[in-house]
Amino acid sequence: MNTSKLAIVREVLRADKSRWTHRKVLAGRFTQPSSHSGHQKIKKPQSSRTRFRATAKRCRLPTANNHLTTLADFLLNTNRWNPSSQAKESHEVSPLRQSDLIDLAELANKHHVIVRSFGALSALISDEESSQLRVGIAQRIHLERARISHALSFLQRICDTCESEKCRVVVIKSLDHWPDLGSDLDLYTDAHPTDVIRVMRRHFNSRLAGRSWGDRLANKWNFILPGLPELVEFHIGRLGQTGEQIKFARHLSERAALAQIGEHRFLVPAAEDRVIISTLQRMYRHFYFRLCDIVDTARLADIHTIDYDQLRASAAAAGVWEGTATYLSIVSDYVKAFRGEDLGIPSFVKSAARFGGDQVSFRRGFLRVPILPHSLELFAYELRKLAGSGDMRGTARLSLFPGLAVAAAIGYKLTGSDKGIW
């Protein structure tokens, strides 16, 4: 009897959920980059079942818990959708239960991949006995697409109105996940805050959300719009956790280009700037990855839209080249765990990376980057580069980062939240 793909998925999902096992799905020979931890070679598994059973004992690169492994395999394992390999396995849905679907949906939503991952899952459903499961998957996709369509309609109106009011805006981060969408709508503009507030209040009857210390340093403003569940977040004149990235932010609009997103057209950052913005968010602010970050960046690399020389020049000027190289190395290592080959990033990127995917671990629902010593070293590097370039305003702002981080950590310990600080 042929092994079913969904039977394999079911086997993964049935594992004890109380154990945070770090699993690795292998789609070929994996070699740890020599610049990080030497070479570790693992023989190619003989079957999909073997790949799903591979554990951290056989490899140092964790690929999170069972559910995240399943979602990542749907989105990153290009061999899965090879017609010749599909013909070898039947498509049975009975091993996958409704409770599994709920768990997968919750995690996929948290990682902003529900449309893409559930679309991949639906492609495996063909058994007549699984009509209820197919309906459940279709409903999840329909609800998410309806949310996204509603949000994009608002976003188009916001962008058009701002342009008509001489407030040029670039949509950052939110559209990187297309056909998925983030949990809020992020825009960058060089306009003055008073002009942005005037436009949003006059045309959308919006009100300002509370601002944290970090928001004030970074010059971020969140707006609550009637009829829109998502917050609209404006980054005004600055980027970075403390608003230290002033020069890089100024060049963002110059390199932006129009992109077709469904029925809409938005001004979005160049591919290189997208990578740097993702680096600022993941390596210098949140210190964790979502699956969407890996899938989005892999897509940019796969279609060869990243000019790595330009990326290095822009990131180096911003003082975050080592962080950017590390971000790409983590993504490349993670992708290799599922495809058997990395993203083919240039050697000068790999050599500039501080560490790779072997240092990432799954905790509290996300892929975590170690703060000590790795993230602290990246912060020190950025501070030195900004100071060395004569950017005193950026340096002064970034020097406030340790105090802000300590205050956020204390607040989290005392209240369970860093809201109002970070």
N, C-alpha and C positions, 0 to 999 in steps of 0.2 A: 504493500500500500504506500502510495506516494506521501511524502511529508507535506502537510499544508502550511502555507505561510501564516495563516491566522492561528493555526494550532500552535505554531512556534510562539507567536505573540501571546497567545493565551497562557502558554507555559511560563513565559516571563512574568505576566501579570499575576499569576497565582502565587508567586513567591511571597514569603512573609513580609507584609508591609511595615512591620516594626523594625526591620533591619535596613539600615542605610548602606546597602552593599554597593561598592563601586565596581561597575561592570564595564567591560570593553568589548565592543563588537568589532571583529576583525574582518576585513574584506581583502586580505592579502598580507604580505610581509610588512611588518611595522618596524622601523628603526628609529630610536630616539635620536634627535639631533645631537651631533657630537659636541656642539658648543654649549649644550645644557648638561647632559649627564652621561656622555659616552654612548656607545652603540649597544642596543639590546635588540636582538633579532628573534622573532617568533615565527614559527612555521605557519603557513597558511592552513586554516581549518578546512576540513573536508566537506562540511555541510553547513547550512544555515542554522541548524539546531546547535552545532558546536559553537558557531559564532555567538549565539545568544547566551550560551552557558559560560563563555570565557569570563574570568573574573580578574580582580585586581591582583590576585596572587601570581598571575601570568604576565601582568603588564603594569607598569607604574602609572600609566595615564588613565585616570578615572573618567568615566563617561556618565556619571551621575547614577540615579536610582533606576529601577526597572522601567517605570513609565517614561522617563526622559530618554532612556535608551531606545525604547520603542519608537517614540516620536522622531528622534534623531535618525534612526535607521530609515524611517519613511522618507525623510527629507534629504538625507545626505548620501545614502547608499545608492549610487547610480546603477549599480549592477542589478538591483532589485527590479528595475523596470525594463531590463533587457528582455525582449520577447522570447529569445531562445531559452533563457533561464526560467521565465514564467511558465513556459510550456512543460517544464519538468515537474511542476508542483500544482496540485489542484487547489481550487479556491473554496474552502469550506468556512462558514461563518459560525457554526454552532459552538466552537470553543470560546467565542468572545461573548461575554454576557453584558447586560445593560449596566450593571454596576461598574464594570470595567470601562465602559464608554463614559460614564459620569466622571470617573477618576482621570481618564485621559483628557476629557474636555476641560476640566479644572486646571490641569497642568498646562495644556496647550494655550488656554486663555492667558494664564500668567506669563507665558513665554512668547505671546503674540504670534502664534503660528497655527491658530485653530483652522483657518480657511485652508491653508496649504497642507497641513498634516491630515485633516479630516477628508480633504479631497483625495489625498493619496490612499487613505484607508478605504474610502468608498470604492476606489478602483479595484479593490480586492473582493468586493462583495458581489456574488453572483448566484448564490444558492437560494432557491425558492423558499427554503425554510427560514431564511433570515430577513424576511420582509420587515419585521418589527425593528430589527437592528438597522436596516437600511433607512427606514423612516426616521429613526432617532438621529442618525448621522446627518441625513438631509436637513432635518429641523435645526440642528446645531449650526450647520453651514448657512442656512437661510437666515436665521436670527442674526448671526454675525455679519453677514453681508448687508442686511437691512440696517444694522447699526452703523456700518462703515459708510454706506450710501448716504445716510442722514448726516453723518459727520462731515463728509466731503462736500455736500451741498452747502453747509454752513461755512466750511473752510474756503470754498470758492467765493462766496459772498464777501467774506472777510478780506480776502486778498484783493478782490476787485475794488472793494470800497476803499481800502487803504491806498491802493494805487491811484484812485481818483482823487484822493485827498493828499497826494504827494508824499505818502509814507510807503516807500518801496519795501516789500517784505519778501523773504526767502523762507520757504517751508523746510525746516530741518528735522531730522530724526523720524518724525511721524510717518512719512511716506516711504522710508527705507524698507519697510516691511511689506509693501504691496505685493499681493492682493490682501494681506492682513493690514492692520492699523494698530497703532499704539493706544494707550489708555487716555492720552490727552493730545492736544494739537499744539505743536511747537513752531514758533515763527521767530525769525531774526529780522531786525530792522535797525537802520542808523538814525531813524527819526528821534526826536526828543520825546521823553516819557509823557509830557503834558499833551503833546499832539496825539500820541497813541491813545491815551486815556480819553481825550475829547472825542476821537473818532469812534471808539468802542462804546462810549456812553450815548453819543448822539444817534448812532445808526443801529445799535444792537441792544440798547437799554441794559447794558451789562453793569455788573458791580464788581469791585475788586475783591479778590480773595485775600485772606491773611498772608502776610509776608514773613518768612523766617529771616534769621540773621544772614544765612547764606544767600537768600534771595536778594536781600538788600545790597550785599557786597557784589553779587554778580549782576545787579541791575535787571532782575527778572520780575515780571509782573504777570500775575494770573488773573484771568477774567472769568466770571461766571455769567453765562448767557442763558436767558430764558429759552426753554425748549431744547437745550443742548446738554446732554449728560456730561460730556467731556469738558475739562477745563481748557481754556485757550491761554497758552503761556508765551509771552513775548520776551525774548532775550534782546535787550536794547543796548547796542553799541559795544557789548562785551560778551565774551564766552569764558568758560572755565568756572570752577567751583567758587572762586573768589573774584571773578571778573578780571582775572589777570591777563587774559588773552585779548588784548586791544588791537594790536596790529593785524593779527590773523583774522579777527572779526571784520575789520575794515575791508579786507580783500575778498571776503566771502561773497558779497554781492557782485563784485566784478567778475568772478569766475562762474557764477551761477548760470544755469540754462533752463529753458522750458522743458518740461517732461509731461507726456500724456499719461494721465492716471485715470483709467476708465473713460468716462465722458468728459473729464475735466483736464485742464492744463494748469500746471503750477510751476513757479520758479523754484528750482531745487539746487543744492550745492553740487559742485563738480565731484566726481568720484573720489578724488584724492582728499577733498575737504570732508566728504562723508566719513572717510576712514579716520581722519583726525578728530572729528567731532565724536565719533564712536569711542575713540581712544580716550578722549577727555572724560567722557561719561563713565566708561568702564574701568579704566586704569587709574584715574585721578579723582573720581567722585564716589561711585557706588562700590567699587572693588568687587563686583561680581558680573558674570555674563548671563544673559538670557540666551536661549537657543536661537532666537531670531537674530541676534548679533552675529552668530556664527554662520547661519544660513544666508543672511543678507550679504556679509562680506565675501563668503564663498561664491555667491552669485556674481558679484562684481569681478572677482578674480577669474571665474570661469569664462566670462564673456570678454575678458581682456580689456576692460575699460580703465584700469588703474595704470597711470604712468608712474612707475616706481621712482624714477629720477625726480620727477616733479614732486611726488609725495615726500621724498627725503628732503628736498630743498624747503618745502613749506613747513614740514614738521620740525626741521632743524632750526629754522628761523623762529618758530614758536617755542623752542626749548623742549619739545616733547618727542624728538626723534627716537630715543631709546624706548620710550613708552609705546610709540606707534609700532616700532619693530617687534616689541614684545607682544603687543596685541595681535599682530598678524601671525606671529609664530604660534601663539596659543590656538588661534583659529585653524591654522594649517595643520597642527598636530592633531587637533580634535577631528578634523575632516579626514585625515589619514586613517584614523581608527575605524572609519566606516567604509572608506573607499579602497584602502590599501595603498593609496598614493596621496601625497600632499598637494597643496595648491600651486606648487611650482614657483614660489616666491624667490626672488633673486638671492644670491648668496650674501650680498651686502646687507640685506634685511636680516637674514638669520644671524649673521655675525654681530649685528648691533643689538640683538635682543638680550635682555637681562636673564630671562628664563623662558621656559616653554610650557606646553600643556601638562607636563608631568607634575607641575606645582599646583594645578588647579584641583579643587575638591568640591564635592557636593555637600552643602549644608544649608538648612533652612530654605529649601526649595530652589536654590540657584547654584550656579557654578562659581565658587568663590576664589578670588585672587588673594594670596596672603599679603596682609598689610605689613607685617614685620618679617623679614627686613625689606622685602622686595618693593612694595609700594612706597615705603619711606625713602628708599634709594632713588626711585623715579622722581619723587617730589624734590629731593635735594638736587638732583640733576637739573630739573626745570628751573629751580630757584637760581642756581649758578648761571645757567644760560641766559636767563632774563637779566640778571644783574650784569653779566659780562657784556650784554648787548646794549647796555645803557638805558634799558627800559625801567626807569625808577618807579613809575606808577604801578606797573605790573608786578615788580619785585615787592613793593610795599604791600600790595594787596595779598600776594601769595604768602608773604611772611605771616599773615594772620591765620593761615590755614591750620597750623598745629593747635592753636588755641581753640579754633572753631571745632576741630575734630575732638579734642578733649571734652569740650562742653557738650557736644553731641553724645559722646560715649557715656558721660555722667548722666545726662538726661535719660538715655536709654536704660541705664541700670536702675535709675530711680523710678521711672514711669513706664518703661517698656516701649517708649517711643522717642524719636529725636525730632519730632515735629516742633516747629517754631525755632529750631536752631540750624539744622543742616539744610 
